[in-house]
Amino acid sequence: MAKDKQTKATFGKSARVISDYANDLIFEQPRENLLMQEFISYEWTPHGMKISRVKRKFSKDGGYSDSSSSEIIN
């Protein structure tokens, strides 16, 4: 039987985190001078092209708020 691998890592403040919250898998955590991040997807659907946006805005106090939107372009 193979031995389990032991890994060690050091993460800075801007490292991504392991989370059940899906947006934490694509966005960074707050860090100095980071204002906003956006993830955009383009997808063909039976109704036309679907554009989905997920946006994370960072506040000066170290917090953030996430928003999402989608639209169909015929």
C-alpha positions as CSV (number, residue, x, y, z in Angstrom):
1,M,0.0,0.0,0.0
2,A,1.3,3.5,-0.9
3,K,2.1,6.0,1.8
4,D,-0.1,9.0,2.1
5,K,1.6,12.1,0.9
6,Q,2.2,14.9,3.4
7,T,2.1,18.4,1.9
8,K,3.0,21.7,3.6
9,A,2.2,25.1,2.3
10,T,2.2,28.7,3.4
11,F,-0.4,31.0,2.1
12,G,-0.4,34.8,2.1
13,K,-3.4,37.0,2.7
14,S,-4.4,36.9,-1.0
15,A,-4.6,33.1,-1.3
16,R,-7.8,31.4,-2.3
17,V,-9.5,29.4,0.4
18,I,-11.2,26.0,0.6
19,S,-14.9,26.7,1.0
20,D,-18.4,25.4,0.3
21,Y,-19.2,28.8,-1.1
22,A,-18.8,28.4,-4.9
23,N,-17.6,32.0,-5.5
24,D,-14.6,31.5,-3.1
25,L,-13.3,28.9,-5.6
26,I,-12.9,31.6,-8.4
27,F,-12.2,34.8,-6.5
28,E,-9.5,35.9,-4.2
29,Q,-10.0,37.0,-0.6
30,P,-9.6,40.8,0.2
31,R,-6.2,42.3,-0.1
32,E,-4.7,45.8,-0.2
33,N,-5.6,47.8,-3.3
34,L,-7.9,45.1,-4.9
35,L,-11.1,46.8,-6.0
36,M,-13.1,44.3,-8.0
37,Q,-12.8,41.0,-9.8
38,E,-15.2,39.7,-12.5
39,F,-15.8,36.2,-14.0
40,I,-17.6,36.2,-17.4
41,S,-19.0,33.1,-19.2
42,Y,-20.4,32.8,-22.7
43,E,-22.6,29.8,-23.5
44,W,-24.8,28.8,-26.4
45,T,-28.3,27.8,-25.4
46,P,-31.5,26.9,-27.4
47,H,-32.6,30.5,-26.9
48,G,-29.4,32.3,-27.9
49,M,-26.1,33.2,-26.4
50,K,-26.2,33.4,-22.6
51,I,-23.7,35.7,-20.9
52,S,-23.2,35.2,-17.2
53,R,-21.3,37.5,-14.9
54,V,-20.2,37.0,-11.3
55,K,-18.6,40.1,-9.7
56,R,-16.9,40.5,-6.4
57,K,-16.4,44.1,-5.1
58,F,-14.0,44.7,-2.2
59,S,-14.5,47.3,0.5
60,K,-11.8,49.3,2.2
61,D,-12.6,47.6,5.6
62,G,-11.5,44.2,4.2
63,G,-15.0,42.9,3.3
64,Y,-16.6,42.1,0.0
65,S,-19.9,41.6,-1.7
66,D,-20.7,39.3,-4.6
67,S,-23.3,39.8,-7.3
68,S,-24.3,37.8,-10.4
69,S,-26.3,38.5,-13.6
70,S,-27.1,36.7,-16.8
71,E,-28.7,37.7,-20.1
72,I,-29.7,36.0,-23.3
73,I,-28.6,37.6,-26.6
74,N,-30.6,36.4,-29.6
